[in-house]
Amino acid sequence: MTFQELHARATADNDLLVWTIYDHPADFPNLYVVRPHSSKYACPLDLHFAHTQLAVVRGALQHLGLTCLPRAESDPPAVLESWI
C-alpha cells in the first residue's frame, strides 16, 4: 500500500494519521524512518518507510500535502519531527 492509499483510507475512515520521522532509530540505525500513527485508534500502524536521505522521507510527506511539526522536548531522542 502506498502512502497516498493509506492516507486516503484513513481520511475516509475519519482517522487523522500523524507521521513521525525518526533519525536513525535503534531498529534502523543507518536510516531515517517514517511511521504513521492513528489518532482514531491511538496506536502506531504496522508500516514504515526508510531511506538514507532525510530529503526523500520529507518529500514523500510533502507530496501528501502534510504540515511539519517540530519535535517536542518530551519526544524520545530518535524523533526528529512529526507531520499532520
N, C-alpha and C positions, 0 to 999 in steps of 0.2 A: 504494500500500500504506500502511495506517495504522501508527502507532507500535505499536498493540496487535497487529496482524497480524505485523509484523516481529519484535516481542519474542516472540510465541508461536512463530513459526517457529524463531527462534534457540534458544529453550528446548527445543523438540522435537528440535533438532539437537545438543543438549548444548553449545551455544555461550553464552558469557556476553558480553552486549553491555555496553560501557561507553559511556555517553552523555556527551559533553563539550559544555559550554556555552562559547561564545566571545563575548567582549564586543567587539562591533564589529570583527570581523576585516577584514583588508585586502580580501578579496573581497566583503564586505558591510559597508562602513564605517558604515552608518546603522542596523544591525540587530544584535540578539542572535541567534546561530546555534547550533543543537544538531546534533551529528553523532555517529552511532553508530560504535563501533569494535569489531570482532570479536576476542575473545580466542582463539578457536579457530583462526582463520585469520591472526591477527596483522596485521590491516590495517583501515583505515577502510572503511566501506561507502559506496557512491556514492549517498548520500541525505543530505538536510539539511532542517531546519525553521527558518525565520527569522521573527522578529517584532520589532516596535518596542518591545514591553514585556517586560521580564525576567520578570514575574509570569506571563505567558501561557506562556512557554517552560518555566518551572519547573513550572507547573500540569500541563502535558502529561506531564512525567516523574513527578510525584507521582501522577498518575492511574494510572500503571503500577505503583505501589507501590514505587518505587525509593528508594534512600537517597543523600543528597548527601554527597560527599566534598569538602572544601575543596581549593583549588588548592595544589599543592606549589611550593616556591621554584624548583625546576628546570623547571617548566612554562613554555612560551612565554608572553610577556606577554599575549596575547589570551585565554588560557584563564582562565575565571572559576571554574569548578568542574566536577566530574565526578559522574555518578550511576551506581550499580550496583544 
